[in-house]
Amino acid sequence: TGAFLVERFSVEEGNPDTTETVLIWTAPESGLDDGPWLGYCDELGWWFVDSTIATHVIYWARRPGVGQ
C-alpha cells in the first residue's frame, strides 16, 4: 500500500458530483466513529455505500488513487 495525501472539503464548501463515491467524515452526533467512511451524496442527501443514510457529515474527500 502507498501513502496518499487526502484533501478534505467541508460540506459547507460544496458537495462532490453525485456519481462519485468519496470518503466521508461524520460529527460525533452521528453516533459513529468520525471515519473516514465510503459514501456518496445525491439530491436527497448523504449515504453510506451500503445505501444507509449518513447523518452529520462534515467533510468529504476524493478517494486516493481513484481517477488519477
N, C-alpha and C positions, 0 to 999 in steps of 0.2 A: 504494500500500500504506500501511497505517496502522501506528502504533506501539502495541504492546499490552504490558501488564504481565502476566507469567506467574507464577503462584504454583505453585512446585514442592512436591510432597509426597514424603516419604521412604517407601519401600515398607514400612519398619518401622511407619509410622503407619497403614497400610492400603492397600488397592487400589481402583481405580475399579470401577464397575459393569461386568460382563462384556460388556455390549452397547455399551460406549463405546470409540471409538478415541481414544487420547491421545498426547501427546508423552512419550517415554521417554529417559532418560539412562542410560548404562552406565558401569561402572567400567573402569579401564584393563585389568583382567584379561580383559575380553571380547575384546580384540584389535582393537576398533573405536574410531573417534573417539568421544568421550563423548556426542555427539548435539547436539541432540535428533533423535530418530527417531520415526516414526509406528509405533504398536504398540497392543497390547491385552493384557489379562490374562483368563484363564479358569481353570477348575478345574484345568487341567494345568500352568499357569504363564504366563510371558510370551512373547509372539510379536511379530514384526515384521509389518507389514500384508501382506507377501508370503507369510505363513504359515511363515516360518522361525523357529526357536527363538531367543529373545532371552535371552542369559545375562548374569548380573551386572548386572541392572537395579537401580539405586539410587534413582532419582527418577522421578516421573511428574507430568504436569500436564495440565489440560484444554486443549484447543486454543483459542487466542484467536479470538473471534468466532463460535464454533460453539455453537448452542443458547442464545444470549443474546437 
